[in-house]
Amino acid sequence: MDNPRPTAAPESRSLLRNPLRALRTPELWLASAHLATDGAMALAGFAVLALLATGIMLLPVALTGIPLVVGAGWALHQLARAERSRFAVLTGVEIAGQQAPELSMRPLQSTASVLGSEPVWRQAAYFTLLMPVSLLNFFAVALLWAGPVMLALLPLYYLGLPDGQAAIGPLVVDNPLTALAVAAMGLLFGATVSPLAVRALLAMDTGIARALLAPGRDVELTRRVEYLTQSRARAMDAAEAERRRIERDLHDGAQQRLVAMAMTLGRVSSRLKGSGQEATAELVDSARDEARQAIVELRDLTRGLHPPVLTDRGLDAALSAVAARSPIPVTVDVEVEPRPSATVEGAAYFVVTEALANVGKHSAATSAWVLVRRIGDRLMVTIGDDGIGGADPARGSGLTGLADRVAGLDGKLTVTSPVGGPTMIEVEMQCA
């Protein structure tokens, strides 16, 4: 497949709307050259189309037309690529590439790929249409520029014509004054009408090319969706990697330093008490307790970011650890083989952790359960409890944040929580 490129022409390469100013720009003359050389591409396209037609007609004759069909399909794609490059170089118009037919060492499969390829037939339609259009463009460009030049030079050569005069329709040029008037009209035509006519012809030429040499709208939308999906996945992976890095730095850096500080404060407290400085020792003990509390909070924070057990042993072990810390009994049932990506695992862990935290705080439940299953390329997570219900994401609760995180992985979160309970949160995410 050719690399997709923007289809809009840069403003700097478009023909200026002011015809007089356009005469001084190279864009006008490059556009004229492009229109005048359409015929060369039309002839090349005609040769390839003739090859393709011959190959198709020979297919019933013991499949002897297969090499011609396959070769013509390949040549047609390359010719279309060359035509898009010609547009880019001479007019500045960028046209996105099309999907090439899938060719292989299997002749029948390659033939079917060529004949069943929509881009091949769109390219064939383009070069078929280009043949009459190229004739129109060639003669139009020749008339638009050669005509004004011939009229502008008429005072120099009309006397050398037969009878010493020139007939332009009903007008007879037989004296210098008339010749100068005709020359002035020729210059005026070339300076005003010709640039505008070239722009109109180029617009028609470009419209045909974009309609037939660019991917169809459905293909372009599919490419766009694929690109956005991949870029979103890269962003999510980068965010997950950053969370793991922060967790590692907090665990190996700040947390270890706080542990060392708490131990040092303990030794200082012991020495102060031994020297009879009880008041000072109490202050040190207070600071030591604060350090211990900071360690606990830091551990909770790092555990919420991305616990090491999730990386090492997966969702089953990580969620079992979460359930063990819950103030109410939680049943965990996890089957996720093969393991999803670290990003999906992290999101599932975060959803379950936050949901169970909400159950413990707000639901008045006596038990809860977690069910995680991988079905194909989808991860299904269900969290339920026997509490009083009434959870509503629309009220701006933490459920909204969970739904946003799940949506970033092409997933959805559904909450069923009637007043009186029970509550069930269902999450579905894309694994791949």
C-alpha positions as CSV (number, residue, x, y, z in Angstrom):
1,M,0.0,0.0,0.0
2,D,1.2,3.5,-0.8
3,N,1.7,5.7,2.2
4,P,-1.4,7.8,2.8
5,R,-0.8,11.5,2.3
6,P,-3.0,14.6,2.6
7,T,-5.2,15.2,-0.4
8,A,-5.3,19.0,-0.1
9,A,-3.1,21.1,-2.3
10,P,-0.9,23.5,-0.4
11,E,-1.9,27.1,-0.8
12,S,1.6,28.1,-2.0
13,R,1.2,25.8,-5.0
14,S,-2.4,26.8,-6.0
15,L,-2.9,29.2,-8.9
16,L,-3.5,32.7,-7.8
17,R,-6.9,34.2,-8.3
18,N,-5.4,37.4,-9.9
19,P,-4.7,36.4,-13.5
20,L,-2.2,39.2,-14.1
21,R,-0.2,38.2,-11.0
22,A,-0.5,34.5,-12.0
23,L,1.5,35.2,-15.2
24,R,4.6,35.9,-13.0
25,T,4.3,32.7,-11.0
26,P,5.8,29.3,-12.0
27,E,2.7,27.5,-10.8
28,L,0.7,28.7,-13.8
29,W,3.3,27.4,-16.3
30,L,3.8,24.1,-14.4
31,A,0.0,23.6,-14.4
32,S,0.0,24.3,-18.2
33,A,2.8,21.8,-18.7
34,H,0.9,19.2,-16.6
35,L,-2.2,19.6,-18.8
36,A,-0.2,19.5,-22.0
37,T,1.5,16.2,-21.0
38,D,-1.7,14.4,-20.0
39,G,-1.5,12.7,-23.3
40,A,1.7,10.9,-22.5
41,M,0.1,9.3,-19.4
42,A,-3.0,8.6,-21.4
43,L,-1.0,6.7,-24.0
44,A,0.8,4.7,-21.3
45,G,-2.5,3.9,-19.7
46,F,-4.0,2.8,-23.0
47,A,-1.2,0.4,-23.5
48,V,-1.6,-1.2,-20.1
49,L,-5.4,-1.3,-20.5
50,A,-5.0,-3.1,-23.8
51,L,-2.7,-5.6,-22.1
52,L,-5.3,-6.1,-19.4
53,A,-8.1,-6.6,-21.9
54,T,-6.1,-9.0,-23.9
55,G,-5.2,-11.0,-20.8
56,I,-8.9,-11.2,-19.8
57,M,-10.0,-12.4,-23.2
58,L,-7.3,-15.1,-23.2
59,L,-8.3,-16.4,-19.7
60,P,-10.8,-19.0,-21.2
61,V,-8.0,-20.3,-23.5
62,A,-6.4,-22.6,-20.9
63,L,-5.7,-19.7,-18.6
64,T,-3.0,-18.4,-21.0
65,G,-4.0,-14.8,-20.1
66,I,-2.9,-15.1,-16.5
67,P,0.6,-13.5,-17.0
68,L,-0.9,-10.6,-18.9
69,V,-3.6,-9.9,-16.3
70,V,-1.1,-10.1,-13.4
71,G,1.4,-8.0,-15.2
72,A,-1.2,-5.4,-16.3
73,G,-2.5,-5.2,-12.7
74,W,1.0,-4.5,-11.4
75,A,1.8,-2.0,-14.2
76,L,-1.5,-0.2,-13.7
77,H,-0.8,0.3,-10.0
78,Q,2.7,1.6,-10.8
79,L,1.3,3.9,-13.5
80,A,-1.3,5.3,-11.1
81,R,1.5,5.9,-8.6
82,A,3.5,7.8,-11.2
83,E,0.5,9.9,-12.1
84,R,0.0,10.9,-8.4
85,S,3.7,11.8,-8.3
86,R,3.2,13.9,-11.5
87,F,0.4,15.8,-9.9
88,A,2.5,16.4,-6.7
89,V,5.5,17.6,-8.7
90,L,3.8,19.8,-11.3
91,T,0.7,21.1,-9.4
92,G,1.5,20.5,-5.7
93,V,-1.7,18.4,-5.4
94,E,-1.1,15.5,-3.1
95,I,-3.3,12.4,-3.7
96,A,-3.4,9.5,-1.2
97,G,-2.3,6.1,-2.5
98,Q,-4.5,3.1,-3.1
99,Q,-4.2,-0.5,-2.0
100,A,-2.0,-2.5,-4.4
101,P,-3.4,-5.9,-5.5
102,E,-1.9,-8.8,-3.6
103,L,0.4,-10.6,-5.9
104,S,2.2,-13.8,-5.0
105,M,3.7,-16.9,-6.6
106,R,0.3,-18.4,-7.0
107,P,-1.0,-17.4,-10.4
108,L,-4.7,-18.1,-9.9
109,Q,-4.7,-16.2,-6.6
110,S,-2.9,-13.3,-8.0
111,T,-5.3,-13.1,-11.0
112,A,-8.3,-13.2,-8.7
113,S,-6.6,-10.4,-6.6
114,V,-6.2,-8.2,-9.7
115,L,-9.7,-8.8,-11.1
116,G,-11.3,-8.4,-7.7
117,S,-9.4,-5.3,-6.7
118,E,-11.5,-2.1,-6.6
119,P,-8.5,0.2,-7.0
120,V,-7.5,-1.6,-10.2
121,W,-10.9,-0.9,-11.8
122,R,-10.8,2.7,-10.5
123,Q,-7.4,3.1,-12.1
124,A,-8.7,1.5,-15.3
125,A,-11.6,4.0,-15.3
126,Y,-9.2,6.9,-14.8
127,F,-6.9,6.1,-17.7
128,T,-9.9,5.3,-19.9
129,L,-11.4,8.8,-19.1
130,L,-8.0,10.4,-19.4
131,M,-7.7,9.6,-23.1
132,P,-10.4,12.1,-24.3
133,V,-9.6,14.5,-21.5
134,S,-5.9,14.6,-22.4
135,L,-6.9,15.6,-26.0
136,L,-9.1,18.4,-24.7
137,N,-6.4,19.6,-22.4
138,F,-3.7,19.6,-25.0
139,F,-5.6,21.5,-27.7
140,A,-7.1,23.9,-25.1
141,V,-3.6,24.7,-23.6
142,A,-2.2,25.1,-27.1
143,L,-5.0,27.5,-28.1
144,L,-4.9,29.4,-24.8
145,W,-1.2,30.2,-25.1
146,A,-0.3,29.9,-28.8
147,G,-3.3,31.9,-29.9
148,P,-2.5,35.1,-27.9
149,V,1.1,34.9,-28.9
150,M,0.2,34.7,-32.6
151,L,-2.2,37.6,-32.2
152,A,0.4,39.7,-30.3
153,L,3.0,39.2,-33.1
154,L,0.5,39.8,-35.9
155,P,1.8,43.3,-36.7
156,L,5.2,41.8,-37.4
157,Y,4.1,39.2,-40.0
158,Y,0.6,40.0,-41.4
159,L,2.2,41.8,-44.5
160,G,4.0,38.6,-45.3
161,L,0.8,36.6,-45.6
162,P,-1.0,36.0,-48.9
163,D,-2.5,39.2,-50.2
164,G,-0.7,41.1,-47.4
165,Q,-3.6,40.7,-45.0
166,A,-5.0,38.3,-42.4
167,A,-8.6,37.2,-41.8
168,I,-9.7,36.5,-38.3
169,G,-13.3,35.5,-38.7
170,P,-15.2,38.4,-40.1
171,L,-12.3,40.8,-39.2
172,V,-9.7,41.5,-41.9
173,V,-6.4,42.8,-40.8
174,D,-4.8,44.8,-43.6
175,N,-3.3,47.9,-41.9
176,P,-1.0,48.6,-39.0
177,L,-3.8,50.2,-36.8
178,T,-6.0,47.1,-37.1
179,A,-3.0,44.8,-36.5
180,L,-2.1,46.7,-33.3
181,A,-5.7,46.5,-32.0
182,V,-5.8,42.8,-32.6
183,A,-2.4,42.4,-30.9
184,A,-3.7,44.3,-27.9
185,M,-6.7,42.1,-27.7
186,G,-4.5,39.0,-27.9
187,L,-2.3,40.2,-25.1
188,L,-5.4,41.1,-23.0
189,F,-6.9,37.6,-23.7
190,G,-3.6,35.9,-22.7
191,A,-3.2,38.0,-19.6
192,T,-6.7,37.5,-18.2
193,V,-8.7,34.6,-19.8
194,S,-5.9,32.1,-20.3
195,P,-4.8,31.8,-16.7
196,L,-8.4,31.5,-15.6
197,A,-9.1,28.8,-18.2
198,V,-5.9,26.9,-17.2
199,R,-7.1,26.9,-13.6
200,A,-10.5,25.6,-14.6
201,L,-8.9,22.8,-16.7
202,L,-6.6,21.9,-13.8
203,A,-9.5,21.8,-11.4
204,M,-11.3,19.4,-13.7
205,D,-8.2,17.3,-14.1
206,T,-7.6,17.2,-10.4
207,G,-11.2,16.4,-9.6
208,I,-11.0,13.3,-11.9
209,A,-7.8,12.2,-10.4
210,R,-9.0,12.6,-6.8
211,A,-12.2,10.7,-7.6
212,L,-10.5,7.7,-9.2
213,L,-6.8,7.6,-8.0
214,A,-7.5,8.2,-4.4
215,P,-8.9,5.6,-2.0
216,G,-12.7,5.4,-1.7
217,R,-14.2,7.3,1.2
218,D,-14.8,4.0,3.1
219,V,-11.2,3.0,2.7
220,E,-10.0,6.5,3.8
221,L,-12.2,6.3,6.9
222,T,-10.9,2.8,7.6
223,R,-7.3,4.0,7.4
224,R,-8.1,7.0,9.6
225,V,-9.7,4.7,12.2
226,E,-6.7,2.3,12.1
227,Y,-4.3,5.2,12.5
228,L,-6.3,6.7,15.4
229,T,-6.6,3.3,17.0
230,Q,-2.9,2.7,16.8
231,S,-2.0,6.2,18.0
232,R,-4.4,5.8,20.9
233,A,-2.9,2.4,21.8
234,R,0.6,4.0,21.7
235,A,-0.5,6.8,24.0
236,M,-2.1,4.4,26.4
237,D,1.0,2.2,26.4
238,A,3.2,5.2,27.0
239,A,1.0,6.3,29.9
240,E,1.1,2.8,31.4
241,A,4.9,2.7,31.1
242,E,5.2,6.1,32.7
243,R,3.0,4.9,35.6
244,R,5.2,1.8,36.1
245,R,8.3,4.0,36.0
246,I,6.8,6.3,38.7
247,E,5.8,3.3,40.8
248,R,9.3,1.9,40.5
249,D,10.9,5.2,41.4
250,L,8.7,5.7,44.4
251,H,9.3,2.1,45.6
252,D,13.0,2.1,45.1
253,G,13.7,5.7,45.9
254,A,11.4,7.8,48.1
255,Q,9.9,4.8,50.0
256,Q,13.3,3.3,50.8
257,R,14.6,6.7,52.0
258,L,11.5,7.1,54.3
259,V,12.2,3.6,55.7
260,A,15.8,4.5,56.4
261,M,14.7,7.8,58.0
262,A,12.2,6.0,60.3
263,M,14.9,3.6,61.4
264,T,17.3,6.5,62.1
265,L,14.6,8.4,64.1
266,G,14.1,5.2,66.1
267,R,17.8,5.0,67.0
268,V,17.8,8.8,67.9
269,S,14.8,8.3,70.1
270,S,16.4,5.4,71.9
271,R,19.5,7.5,72.6
272,L,17.5,10.5,73.8
273,K,15.6,8.4,76.2
274,G,18.8,6.9,77.5
275,S,20.2,10.4,78.2
276,G,17.0,11.5,80.0
277,Q,15.8,13.9,77.3
278,E,12.2,12.5,77.3
279,A,10.6,15.6,75.8
280,T,12.9,15.7,72.8
281,A,12.4,11.9,72.5
282,E,8.6,12.4,72.2
283,L,9.1,14.8,69.4
284,V,11.3,12.4,67.6
285,D,8.8,9.6,68.2
286,S,6.1,11.8,66.7
287,A,8.3,12.4,63.6
288,R,8.9,8.7,63.4
289,D,5.2,8.0,63.4
290,E,4.6,10.5,60.7
291,A,7.3,8.8,58.6
292,R,5.7,5.5,59.1
293,Q,2.3,6.9,58.0
294,A,4.0,8.4,55.0
295,I,5.4,5.0,54.1
296,V,2.0,3.4,54.4
297,E,0.4,6.0,52.2
298,L,3.2,5.8,49.7
299,R,2.8,2.0,49.6
300,D,-0.9,2.4,49.0
301,L,-0.2,4.9,46.2
302,T,2.4,2.7,44.4
303,R,0.1,-0.3,44.8
304,G,-2.7,1.7,43.1
305,L,-0.3,2.8,40.2
306,H,0.9,-0.6,39.1
307,P,1.7,-3.2,41.8
308,P,4.7,-5.5,41.1
309,V,2.6,-8.6,41.6
310,L,0.5,-7.6,38.6
311,T,3.5,-7.5,36.4
312,D,5.0,-10.7,37.8
313,R,2.0,-12.9,38.3
314,G,-0.9,-11.3,36.4
315,L,-4.5,-10.3,37.2
316,D,-5.4,-13.4,39.3
317,A,-2.7,-12.9,41.9
318,A,-3.0,-9.1,41.9
319,L,-6.8,-9.1,42.3
320,S,-6.6,-11.8,45.0
321,A,-4.3,-9.5,46.9
322,V,-6.8,-6.7,46.6
323,A,-9.7,-8.9,47.7
324,A,-7.6,-10.0,50.8
325,R,-7.3,-6.3,51.9
326,S,-11.0,-5.6,51.4
327,P,-13.1,-5.0,54.6
328,I,-15.8,-7.3,53.3
329,P,-15.5,-10.9,51.8
330,V,-14.7,-10.8,48.1
331,T,-14.7,-13.9,45.8
332,V,-12.3,-13.6,42.8
333,D,-12.6,-15.8,39.7
334,V,-10.0,-15.0,36.9
335,E,-9.4,-16.8,33.6
336,V,-7.4,-14.7,31.2
337,E,-5.3,-16.9,29.0
338,P,-3.4,-15.7,27.1
339,R,-2.5,-12.7,29.2
340,P,-3.6,-9.3,27.8
341,S,-1.2,-6.4,27.4
342,A,0.2,-4.6,30.4
343,T,-2.0,-1.6,29.5
344,V,-5.2,-3.7,29.6
345,E,-4.2,-5.5,32.7
346,G,-3.5,-2.2,34.4
347,A,-6.9,-0.8,33.5
348,A,-8.7,-3.9,34.7
349,Y,-6.8,-3.8,38.0
350,F,-7.6,-0.1,38.4
351,V,-11.3,-0.7,37.7
352,V,-11.6,-3.6,40.1
353,T,-9.6,-1.8,42.8
354,E,-11.7,1.4,42.6
355,A,-14.9,-0.5,42.4
356,L,-14.1,-2.6,45.5
357,A,-13.1,0.6,47.3
358,N,-16.5,2.1,46.5
359,V,-18.2,-1.1,47.7
360,G,-16.4,-0.9,51.0
361,K,-17.2,2.8,51.5
362,H,-20.8,3.2,50.2
363,S,-22.6,0.0,49.5
364,A,-23.2,-1.4,53.0
365,A,-22.6,-4.8,51.4
366,T,-21.8,-8.0,53.2
367,S,-20.1,-9.7,50.3
368,A,-18.8,-9.0,46.8
369,W,-17.5,-10.9,43.8
370,V,-15.2,-10.3,40.9
371,L,-15.3,-12.3,37.6
372,V,-12.7,-11.8,34.9
373,R,-12.8,-13.6,31.6
374,R,-11.0,-13.3,28.3
375,I,-13.3,-14.1,25.3
376,G,-11.4,-13.9,22.0
377,D,-9.8,-10.4,21.9
378,R,-12.2,-9.0,24.5
379,L,-11.6,-8.8,28.3
380,M,-14.8,-9.1,30.3
381,V,-14.7,-7.8,33.9
382,T,-17.7,-8.0,36.2
383,I,-17.8,-6.7,39.8
384,G,-20.9,-7.3,41.9
385,D,-22.1,-6.8,45.5
386,D,-25.2,-7.4,47.7
387,G,-25.3,-3.8,49.0
388,I,-28.0,-1.2,48.9
389,G,-27.5,-0.1,45.3
390,G,-28.2,3.4,44.0
391,A,-24.8,3.9,42.2
392,D,-25.2,6.4,39.3
393,P,-22.3,7.4,37.1
394,A,-24.4,10.5,35.9
395,R,-24.0,12.0,39.4
396,G,-20.3,12.6,38.8
397,S,-19.1,9.8,41.0
398,G,-15.8,7.9,40.6
399,L,-17.6,5.6,38.2
400,T,-17.3,8.4,35.5
401,G,-13.5,8.2,35.8
402,L,-13.6,4.4,35.5
403,A,-15.8,4.7,32.3
404,D,-13.3,7.3,30.8
405,R,-10.4,5.0,31.4
406,V,-12.1,2.0,29.9
407,A,-13.2,4.1,26.9
408,G,-9.6,4.8,26.2
409,L,-9.1,1.1,25.4
410,D,-12.1,0.9,23.1
411,G,-14.2,-0.5,25.9
412,K,-17.4,0.3,27.7
413,L,-18.6,0.3,31.3
414,T,-22.1,-0.6,32.3
415,V,-23.5,0.0,35.8
416,T,-26.7,-1.8,37.0
417,S,-27.6,-0.5,40.5
418,P,-31.2,-0.2,41.4
419,V,-32.1,1.3,44.7
420,G,-32.1,-1.5,47.2
421,G,-29.4,-3.4,45.3
422,P,-27.7,-5.3,44.2
423,T,-25.0,-3.5,42.2
424,M,-23.2,-4.9,39.2
425,I,-20.5,-3.2,37.1
426,E,-19.7,-4.8,33.8
427,V,-16.6,-3.8,31.8
428,E,-15.6,-4.9,28.3
429,M,-12.2,-3.9,26.8
430,Q,-10.3,-4.7,23.7
431,C,-7.3,-6.9,24.4
432,A,-5.4,-6.4,21.2
